[in-house]
Amino acid sequence: MADESDNGSFKSLELEGDVERKWWKTWGLVILSWLCMIIAPLIFSIGTMIILQTIGLSEDMTYQIIGVLAYVLMFFIVIAFLYIGGRLDSFWKLFDVPPLKKTLVLVIFVSVIDLLLVIAYTIGYDFIAGPPENKELFYDPGSANNLLILALLFTVMSIGAPLVEEIFFRGYILDSLRRIHSDAVAIIASGLLFGIMHNPYFLFYGDLYTVGVASIGGFLYAWLRIRTGSLWPSIACHFLWNTTIFVLMFA
């Protein structure tokens, strides 16, 4: 009897060890991939900026070209981590098209809730910390009339960001965390990482507004991804949000 008891205790400890190792491995890869998605494009952008500036392109044109190329780089980073985790084959199932009617209703619902929560957050932020700082979009105001620059900006905001960020946060990170946590924890953690990525330097100059707004979207898009089992609905919501901002900026 003692031997059986000891054997059971050993197996229990071994199982706990496996769970702990899985937890550390999962979070290690998530944080490493998240850091790569911030640092690699930054290093790439600096090198590319030097090259493009030497051939006489304007700063605004340079930044938009870099933005497009950075999302291409980020896409391959995501693919690399999916391959490392042995999940590349199963990942593509997330691009299955869900039922259209149900998806349309959920996309509208999430988009409306996102807008209402952002309005409430903006009012609260304005009351506590004051209005968020307005940042100039272009160095040269005339760039707002340059169709090529606008087309590149649209590509970054409405194509690159929805596709690559949804694949990374609602695909790779969300599903990675769901393997070791509940859906609620995975939604919150992936949403916060999504928000912080939109302003990873907020600790140095205290701008929490962008982090908060992006996190709200991150929570909602993660819930939508789980609810539908597909990336397309969250991509659609992300596209609608960013495209609306683009239109409002230049309307």
VENFEN-V845069 format. One record per residue. N is the residue number from 1. SS is DSSP state (H for helix, E for strand, - for the rest). PHI is phi in whole degrees, -180 to 180 (999 if undefined). OMEGA is omega in whole degrees, -180 to 180 (none if undefined). Layout:
n=<N:N>
ss=<SS:SS>
phi=<PHI:PHI>
omega=<OMEGA:OMEGA>
This chain:
n=<1:2:3:4:5:6:7:8:9:10:11:12:13:14:15:16:17:18:19:20:21:22:23:24:25:26:27:28:29:30:31:32:33:34:35:36:37:38:39:40:41:42:43:44:45:46:47:48:49:50:51:52:53:54:55:56:57:58:59:60:61:62:63:64:65:66:67:68:69:70:71:72:73:74:75:76:77:78:79:80:81:82:83:84:85:86:87:88:89:90:91:92:93:94:95:96:97:98:99:100:101:102:103:104:105:106:107:108:109:110:111:112:113:114:115:116:117:118:119:120:121:122:123:124:125:126:127:128:129:130:131:132:133:134:135:136:137:138:139:140:141:142:143:144:145:146:147:148:149:150:151:152:153:154:155:156:157:158:159:160:161:162:163:164:165:166:167:168:169:170:171:172:173:174:175:176:177:178:179:180:181:182:183:184:185:186:187:188:189:190:191:192:193:194:195:196:197:198:199:200:201:202:203:204:205:206:207:208:209:210:211:212:213:214:215:216:217:218:219:220:221:222:223:224:225:226:227:228:229:230:231:232:233:234:235:236:237:238:239:240:241:242:243:244:245:246:247:248:249:250:251>
ss=<-:H:H:H:H:H:H:H:H:H:H:H:H:H:H:H:H:H:H:H:H:H:H:H:H:H:H:H:H:H:H:H:H:H:H:H:H:H:H:H:H:H:H:H:H:H:H:H:H:H:H:H:H:H:-:-:-:-:H:H:H:H:H:H:H:H:H:H:H:H:H:H:H:H:H:H:H:H:H:H:H:H:H:H:-:-:-:H:H:H:H:H:H:H:H:-:-:-:-:H:H:H:H:H:H:H:H:H:H:H:H:H:H:H:H:H:H:H:H:H:H:H:H:H:H:H:H:H:H:-:-:-:-:-:-:-:-:-:-:-:H:H:H:H:H:-:H:H:H:H:H:H:H:H:H:H:H:H:H:H:H:H:H:H:H:H:H:H:H:H:H:H:H:H:H:H:H:H:-:-:-:-:H:H:H:H:H:H:H:H:H:H:H:H:H:H:H:-:-:-:-:H:H:H:H:-:-:-:H:H:H:H:H:H:H:H:H:H:H:H:H:H:H:H:H:H:H:H:-:-:-:H:H:H:H:H:H:H:H:H:H:H:H:H:H:H:H:H:H:H:->
phi=<999:-63:-63:-65:-64:-64:-65:-66:-65:-64:-65:-65:-66:-64:-65:-63:-65:-63:-64:-66:-64:-64:-62:-65:-64:-63:-66:-62:-69:-62:-66:-63:-65:-64:-65:-62:-70:-97:-77:-59:-62:-65:-64:-60:-65:-63:-64:-67:-61:-61:-65:-68:-68:-71:-96:90:-75:-68:-63:-67:-65:-60:-65:-72:-63:-60:-60:-64:-65:-64:-69:-63:-61:-64:-60:-70:-64:-61:-59:-63:-71:-64:-68:-60:-82:67:-117:-65:-67:-71:-61:-66:-65:-69:-97:-64:-84:-77:-54:-64:-63:-62:-64:-61:-62:-68:-63:-64:-59:-64:-63:-68:-62:-59:-62:-64:-68:-67:-61:-63:-64:-63:-62:-64:-65:-62:-69:-86:-112:92:-59:-64:-67:-83:-113:-68:-77:-123:-72:-108:-56:-67:-65:-67:-107:-89:-64:-68:-63:-65:-65:-67:-64:-62:-61:-67:-75:-105:-120:-62:-63:-60:-71:-70:-69:-69:-60:-75:-82:-91:-104:-65:-68:-58:-70:-62:-72:-68:-75:-124:-133:-70:-60:-61:-65:-63:-64:-66:-65:-67:-66:-67:-62:-63:-65:-65:-63:-75:-159:-67:-103:-62:-65:-87:-134:67:-86:-93:-62:-62:-61:-66:-62:-66:-63:-58:-62:-61:-63:-68:-68:-66:-60:-64:-61:-68:-64:-100:73:-136:-83:-59:-62:-70:-62:-63:-62:-63:-62:-62:-64:-67:-68:-62:-62:-59:-64:-65:-67:-120:-67>
omega=<-179:-180:-180:179:179:-180:178:178:179:180:179:178:179:179:178:178:178:180:-179:179:178:179:-179:-180:-179:-180:178:179:179:-179:179:180:-180:178:178:-179:177:-171:-177:177:179:179:179:-177:-179:179:-179:180:180:-179:-177:179:-179:179:170:178:178:-180:-178:177:179:-177:-179:176:178:179:178:-179:180:179:174:177:-179:177:-179:175:178:-180:-180:-180:175:179:179:-179:179:-175:-174:-178:-178:-177:-175:177:179:177:171:-177:179:178:-171:-176:179:-179:-180:179:-179:179:178:180:-179:-180:179:179:178:-180:-179:180:178:177:179:179:180:178:179:-180:179:-179:-175:-172:-177:-179:177:-177:175:-179:178:-178:-177:173:180:-180:179:180:179:178:180:-174:-180:178:178:179:178:178:177:179:179:-173:-169:178:-177:-177:180:-177:-173:-178:177:177:-177:-173:-179:175:-174:-174:-178:-178:176:-178:178:179:-177:-179:172:178:-178:180:180:179:-178:-177:-179:178:178:177:177:-180:-178:180:179:173:-176:-178:-175:-180:-175:179:163:179:-180:-174:-179:179:-178:-179:-180:180:178:177:-180:178:-176:-179:178:177:-180:179:179:-177:-176:-177:-177:177:-174:180:179:175:180:178:-180:178:-179:-179:-177:179:176:177:179:-179:-179:180:-173:179:none>
